[in-house]
Amino acid sequence: MAIIKVIDVEVRYNSVKALNGVSFEINEGEIVSIVGPNGAGKTTLLKTIDAIVKPTKGSVYIDMKNVFDFSRRELAKMLCLVPQHINIAPGMKVIDFVLTGRRPHIDFMPTKKDVEISINALKSVKAEQFIYRDLTELSSGELQRVLIARALASEPRILLLDEPTANLDLRFQIDILNLIKSLSKEKSLTVIMSLHDLTQAYRFSDKVILMNKGEIYSVGTPEEVLNERIIEEVYGVKVKVDKNLKAIIPLQ
Ligand SMILES: Nc1ncnc2c1ncn2[C@@H]1O[C@H](COP(=O)(O)OP(=O)(O)OP(=O)(O)O)[C@@H](O)[C@H]1O
């Protein structure tokens, strides 16, 4: 059953139309990659699903309910967006930051269980060694893993990730994508992530949404969307799609 329905969404930032006529459905437990050139509207789409950006036309539904009809707390219990960048307050320890992911579930003070869940989230991204470090002291890749840990600590049903592998070395790119895959299989976590790496999108998604100039150019399985013709049409780059290696190799 569709957990998310995006129906005819348009988003305007003043004169810029960032999204236009965007419609698709996502089923529970699916891993969906949003790909497309710079400025295609990927981040805007993630923010629209998280009700941070309000469509100028159309709507986003979760479990058949318009995202703007949920309270912020109700939404935060269900859905978590890991942004590309955050503003970090100096002096904040990693564990305290990850605990903020528990906020939607905490009525008064964090309990032992909240701390346990936060530590386990840090362990799942292999970041438990940073637990008492100041956030500002982390490298961008370490911080990226801590951001993902905070999202996991909120135990969402839907995880939105904006370029989750951008700052990670090769080992952690694969570890994080495998972790996402196992969470989607074992816990029916629904994942929507924007990615620039088409090989990662090909290997790790059930569904790919290819955006171009604010519109959906193609949507379907990785094999349907990520073919040589479509990639050249959208990116203007000739590629070879190696189906055995599941890799997309630029030829230029
Ligand atoms: N706050 C804003 N105000 C005005 N225009 C914006 C704003 N945010 C995004 N845009 C514009 O909306 C369009 C879509 O931007 P968006 O960040 O969603 O694209 P993207 O696909 O995520 O890009 P990238 O791959 O470069 O991260 C772009 O033309 C961008 O310049």
The ligand as an SDF file (V2000), in Angstrom:
LIG
                    3D

 31 33  0  0  0  0  0  0  0  0999 V2000
   15.3220   29.1000   -0.8370 N   0  0  0  0  0  0  0  0  0  0  0  0
   15.3350   29.2400   -2.1710 C   0  0  0  0  0  0  0  0  0  0  0  0
   15.0250   30.4230   -2.7550 N   0  0  0  0  0  0  0  0  0  0  0  0
   15.0320   30.5840   -4.0960 C   0  0  0  0  0  0  0  0  0  0  0  0
   15.3100   29.5770   -4.9590 N   0  0  0  0  0  0  0  0  0  0  0  0
   15.6330   28.3830   -4.4440 C   0  0  0  0  0  0  0  0  0  0  0  0
   15.6720   28.1360   -3.0300 C   0  0  0  0  0  0  0  0  0  0  0  0
   16.0080   26.8510   -2.8130 N   0  0  0  0  0  0  0  0  0  0  0  0
   16.2000   26.3100   -4.0450 C   0  0  0  0  0  0  0  0  0  0  0  0
   15.9700   27.2210   -5.0120 N   0  0  0  0  0  0  0  0  0  0  0  0
   16.0350   26.9820   -6.4720 C   0  0  0  0  0  0  0  0  0  0  0  0
   15.1390   25.9170   -6.7590 O   0  0  0  0  0  0  0  0  0  0  0  0
   15.6990   25.0340   -7.7240 C   0  0  0  0  0  0  0  0  0  0  0  0
   15.7870   23.6170   -7.1560 C   0  0  0  0  0  0  0  0  0  0  0  0
   16.7340   23.6020   -6.1050 O   0  0  0  0  0  0  0  0  0  0  0  0
   17.0570   22.2870   -5.2580 P   0  0  0  0  0  0  0  0  0  0  0  0
   17.9930   22.6660   -4.1710 O   0  0  0  0  0  0  0  0  0  0  0  0
   15.7780   21.6530   -4.8720 O   0  0  0  0  0  0  0  0  0  0  0  0
   17.7810   21.3840   -6.3710 O   0  0  0  0  0  0  0  0  0  0  0  0
   18.6710   20.0640   -6.1890 P   0  0  0  0  0  0  0  0  0  0  0  0
   18.2340   19.1280   -7.2670 O   0  0  0  0  0  0  0  0  0  0  0  0
   18.6010   19.5630   -4.8010 O   0  0  0  0  0  0  0  0  0  0  0  0
   20.1090   20.6220   -6.5190 O   0  0  0  0  0  0  0  0  0  0  0  0
   21.6020   20.0850   -6.1020 P   0  0  0  0  0  0  0  0  0  0  0  0
   21.8180   18.7800   -6.8400 O   0  0  0  0  0  0  0  0  0  0  0  0
   22.4740   21.1710   -6.6670 O   0  0  0  0  0  0  0  0  0  0  0  0
   21.6710   19.9670   -4.6230 O   0  0  0  0  0  0  0  0  0  0  0  0
   17.0420   25.6320   -8.1100 C   0  0  0  0  0  0  0  0  0  0  0  0
   16.8670   26.3860   -9.2740 O   0  0  0  0  0  0  0  0  0  0  0  0
   17.4040   26.5170   -6.9380 C   0  0  0  0  0  0  0  0  0  0  0  0
   18.2090   27.6030   -7.3410 O   0  0  0  0  0  0  0  0  0  0  0  0
  1  2  1  0
  2  3  1  0
  2  7  2  0
  3  4  2  0
  4  5  1  0
  5  6  2  0
  6  7  1  0
  6 10  1  0
  7  8  1  0
  8  9  2  0
  9 10  1  0
 10 11  1  0
 11 12  1  0
 11 30  1  0
 12 13  1  0
 13 14  1  0
 13 28  1  0
 14 15  1  0
 15 16  1  0
 16 17  2  0
 16 18  1  0
 16 19  1  0
 19 20  1  0
 20 21  2  0
 20 22  1  0
 20 23  1  0
 23 24  1  0
 24 25  2  0
 24 26  1  0
 24 27  1  0
 28 29  1  0
 28 30  1  0
 30 31  1  0
M  END
$$$$
